[in-house]
Structures are given as C-alpha cells and as structure tokens.
Amino acid sequence: MFQVPEVGPQEAKEMLQKDNVVLLDVRTPQEHVQLRIPNSMLIPLDELRYAFKDLPKDKTYIVYCRSGERSAFATYFLRHMGYEAYNLAGGILVWPYEKESGPPK
C-alpha cells in the first residue's frame, strides 16, 4: 500500500480556517447528498482523472471519502499531478464536527 500524507479531523478543521484550503469529497453523488462535511466540493473518484485539470494548483486540498481508502488513492493521484493534497484520516466516519445532508445549496 502506498503512503500519503494524512491529517486528522482536528488538524483538518484548523487548516480549513485558511482561504486557500479546499475540502474535496471523492465519494459518489448519492453519498454526498446523504451526508457531507459543509462547504466540500464533490468530484467522485472515478471522475477525478478528468476533472483534476480544473482544480487550481495554488490551493491545498484535504480529500475525504467514507473511511479514508478512496481519498488516499485520490490524494496519491493529486500529489502525483503536482497538487498539495492531504488525506483526511478515517474519512467522514470519524469527522466529529458539523455535517449536513440533502441537496447542496
């Protein structure tokens, strides 16, 4: 298994106070509507290989999924493509802060 830099929920929450940090959800659209971390951008993992070109390189990305496996792969891919990206260790399952559901506003 490959290693990618990870951040825990507390560190991620602190990083998100900065303007240049983007929370990236790589789960399916259905999962995103069911439950997500507020203000996260959705790019499903299977679309990331095409959609990454639209992501600004001057941002830092915290990538999450349900438990951290898909986001680890996405983080590896983004770093390989020259982005600063970190995997949210444990995914949304361990996120103790606010969450929302329903269609994104």
N, C-alpha and C positions, 0 to 999 in steps of 0.2 A: 504494500500500500504506500502511496506517495504521501509526503508530509507537506502540509500547507500551514501558513501562519494562522493561528486562531485567536479570537478574542472571546472572553466570557460575556455574559449579559451586562454585568456592571461596567466593564471597560467599554463595551459597545455603546451603552447608554451615554457614557461620558463623551465618547467620540462623536456621537450624533448631535452634541451641542454645537459643533462647528458647522459652518456653512458649506464646506467642501466635502462633507461625508454623505454618501448615498446608501440607503438600505435597499438591497436588491433581493427580492423573493424569486427563487427559481423553481417554485412548485407549479402545479397546474392551475389554470384559471379557476377551476372549481374549488380547489383548496384555498386559494387566495380569497374568494368570496366568502367561504365558510368562516375563516379566521385568519387574521393577518396582524402584523405589527403596523400601527398607524404610520402613514406617510411613506410606506415602502413602494418601490417600483417593481412591477411584475414583468419578468422576462422568463418564461418557462425554460427549463434546462435544454430541452430539445430545440428551442428557437435561438438559444444564445449564440451558437456558432455563426448565425447570420446577423443577429441584432447587435452584437457587441460593437460593430463598427460605428453605431450611432451614439455610443457612450463616450462622454468627454474624458480625455485622458488626464485632465487636471483635477479630477475628483478622486476621493478614496472610497472604495466600495466595501461595505460589510454585507456579505452574502449569507442568506439563510434559506433553509427548507424546513421540513418537519423535524428531522432528528440530526441533521448535520452531514449526512452522506452525500446527497446530491449537491449541496452547497460546497462541500470540499472539492468535488470534481470541478464545479463551476469556478471556484476560487483558483484552482490549479490552472485551468484554461485561461482565465483572465490575466493571471500573473505571467503566463507564458506569452500572452499577446501584448505585454508591456504595461498592464494596469496595476495600480496599487490596490490589492484586494485582500480581505481577511475573511475567514470562515467564522460564522457565529457558532461556537462550540455548543452542541446539543440541540441546535435549532429552536424552533418556536415552542417545542415541548418544554424547554427549561426557561423560557423568557418569563420573568416574574412581573414585568411591567405591563402597561396598558396594551390591550388588544382590541380589535374591532372586527365586526362581521358585516355581511351584506354587501351590496354593490359599492365599489369605491366611489367616493364623492367627486 
